[in-house]
Amino acid sequence: MQAVTEYSVIGVARPRVDAPDKVTGATRYAADGYVHGLLHARPVLSTEAHARILSVEREAALAVSGVVAVLIAGDLPIAAAGNDRTVEPLAREEVVFAGQPVAIVVAESEAAAEDGAELVLVEYERLEPVVDVERAMRPGEALARLVDDAESGGDLESIHAGVDRGEDAEDEEELSGNVLDTVHRNSGDAVAAFEASDAIVSGTFRTPWIYQAYIEPQVATAWLEPNETLVVSTSTQGSFVTQRELARAFDLPLERIRIVAEPLGGAFGGKFALVEPLAAGAALVLRRPVRLVLTRGEDFQATNPASAQVSELRIGAHKDGTLTAISGRMIVDRGSNAGWGVEGISSLLVAGPYRWEAHDIRGYGVQTNRFTFGAYRGPGAPAAAFALETLLDELAAELGLDPVELRLRNAVVEGDVGVSGNPFPTMGAVEVLQRVQEHALWQTRDSLPDDEGVGVALGYWPGGNEPAAAVCRINQDGTMTIITSAVDMSGVNTGFAAIAAEAFGLSPEQVRVVSADTATGPYSGASGGSKVTYTVGKAVLRAAEAAREKLLAAASEELEIAPDDLEVVDGVVRAVGAHDRSISVEEISRLALRFGGRYEPIEGHGGSAQTVGAPSAAAHLVHVRVDRETGEVELLGYVMAQDVGRALNPALVEGQMRGGVAQGIGWALLEELAHDEDGQLLTGSFMDYAIPLAERVPDIDTLIVEVPAPDGPYGAKGIGEAPVIAGPPAIANAIAAAVGLRLRELPMTPPRVWAALNDGSDT
Amino acid sequence: MIPAQVAYVRASTLEEAFDALSDPDAKVLAGGHSLLPVMKLRIARPSLLVDIGRLELGGVRLDDGKLRLGALATWDDLVRADELETPALAAIAECAGVIGDLQVRNRGTLGGSLAHADPASDMPAVVLALGAALELRSSEGERTVAAADFFRGPFTTALHADELIAEIVLPLPPHGSGSAYVKVEHPASGFALAGAAALMQPDGSRTIAVTGIGAQPFLLSNNTEPGAALAEAEIYGDRFASEEYRRHVAGVVVRRALERAAERAKGV
């Protein structure tokens, strides 16, 4: 936690490298690029949640002037079996959620495409919609999908969860065919540990489907080059994974697919090869460029929000607060996603960063006729933390212990074995709890007016890993270009610039970071799982170090001084202790980059293959006031302490912390994708679906805690996901402190808070 | 999000507007903040848009003991008008200031909103409570309809298809009056789950109107306690806010509006 002074770049707050273009409107997003001969696509979405498609009437649409084609599933050159969205971008014979694309209309103009889409008439035979996830699990219940193309399998699960996904459950329960996956995590004797407990609390917690609500809707433009290369310019978090997904869908060799990841207008987990198969499929059929830009309404209905979950949890402790056992069932609504779900990671994260004597946790991935589940910042984690951190508060009350003390007594430190069976790496769970404990808001929480309260909660994200590479190039003018294939999400490129500048000896203003495409860039995995800075950043560090070695070798010859006696400061190589003997990086670069030059280009390649994760923990303190008459919850203050390893750029770190807090407020109080009993979406616009506006987010006191990650670049770790996770239980615990109410369903809207207050009992 | 084909005419005089409105499928375009979204969703598909935005129908003025609000006055005009900075008229700017966001308030118009008659919109409660009348014009001439007779149901008013709202005319409450608008809003749309406007006069009389809870905004009877009046009212419930919640919260905002109006009256 000490300020670090040995670095000149690391730890200094600087503006994001992408900020000037974004705030002046100069950034060109995926929907902006000019493509000659471009066609525009408009999807036709299913109006039924579950139905058989009897016919698709296209003639009227085709008669609209400017409409080029109306495509249905059978028209696309899909070459793989399966029911995932990659290989079934348009529903074949069965639609499995309202909003599923059934056809696309492709036209010379956006208006013609929209006119045409209106005229496509789809005839359905209604099937029973499956919308209640708990009921869907019971043997004999109607199935959410009748036509099963079994072998689904892509590459989309591994991106998010840098952890094992648990054992498949061996003891078969009686479950319906809607249960696509079961997980069982079991160690120690939970029954005995509960029996030996002095206090036990339990509850069933519900969290709804949540929309990522990125500013830029899903968009992709696809075309064929004359040499038959399929090029897709898109808003995606991962170019290589999109390339692999399209290769799988259309059975094309990888080298015939080039993915260009354009500047991202927000993603939060939701942008992984969802609309690219549609645009690419149409371009392959029509052999003309096709652009698909979802409208906001389509994006609400047809994309891949976070799963709804039901979490049944029971925890126990001894008198002194030592936790004993945890047992529970994490029921995850996957919607139509047959490929993967968060039951694995959610059943792991529900144990929190705490030591348990025994655990017995099951996870269930259940199909329903709602959406297609996708990732959202900390997939599976907020629902798990809502259950656990609420119950920990209740346990503390039952035992007469301070809630922070209870958590501190059980928080893991390096080496403690978690529910995954693996030891926790270095992490700052204890440190972040200590920081909020000493905060004035916590210390003065007992002297607040009526109906006000302060709540605390702790969350963590294990962090992901994936091998990655980067290239560092010194240009003729002495500036540096860093090339990776990572998508610049949440400011990672700005972090790369700081890492490279520090490692090489330049000012960060002289570093440009290029996000290359799949044809030209070194390999980087997708931007997700809180792993980019940790893994690609490490590769950037090594690339800059490798380039620096080349620089010193050349400088050594020019100056006739051994490389070990040279240093690089602000773009100048000089003798240690004799600063007048020097040569600039620019000069060396000019000597190298010319006809007849004497030195190798000053370039380096670096790679990383991290195997140990770098978990980030975040503790939240929230101060609320509850209006007992209306049920409105007002946030009066917010404090969050997060272990970030090392803050490469504190301004960006704080930005991530604030953004996470804001999205946590959305989970807690506002957001819910709700369906009616027929599976029709009721909150499919921003007039119905509330997100936290600036005026609803209070001042946030961000406390950066630095527990360096041993393998991270300068000790940095991934920080994107941790700050969203424990917001909802912190707010719930604050409401409990204010008015004594324990809410077990999100979001905690005014009508729900009011109804619960008037029940006089917990909901 | 592209509207269906539509013709467009910009009226430079009232007569031109009335001519254009002889097309029964024509729609009047003012600020466009209610009409254009439903056109983009193709819920509304008028054949002709009659843009009245350039007509001289704006402004706020005091005239012969009456307050005259132009139909094209934007919410922001109302927020900023000096004429409205009195305790008796405070509800108008208070209400206008909680409609939408800054961009909406810069474009959305008073007349457009009243004509649209969304049952959850805010300002109808205020014009009802302040006893406003609406001056309507058509090629046939002019007529005046009391606000209490204007709102007929969800998105339904006394306005004829060929008529325009010209002005909203309010009697100036006696010195020593106070008014207020209080709402509990839907967290997404900002529209009222329950909104109440109240006018307290020095003789102790009071007028209360509510919005957001039923088919249309309505006045609460002067002869009944608000709670009793609300208990008998037909109130809407939906997935987000039940009928029971709306009825209860309506009572809360009515009480709070009355308290605030009374404070303002006393503060003179």
Interface residues (C-beta under 8 A of the other chain):
Chain A: E110 A111 E114 D115 E118 T295 R296 G297 E629 T630 G631 E632 L669 L670 A674 D676 L682 T683 F686 M687 D688 Y689 A690 I691 R696 T749 P750 P751 W754 A755
Chain B: M1 I2 A4 Q5 L41 R42 V184 H186 P187 A188 S189 L193 R239 F240 A241 S242 Y245 H248 V249 V252
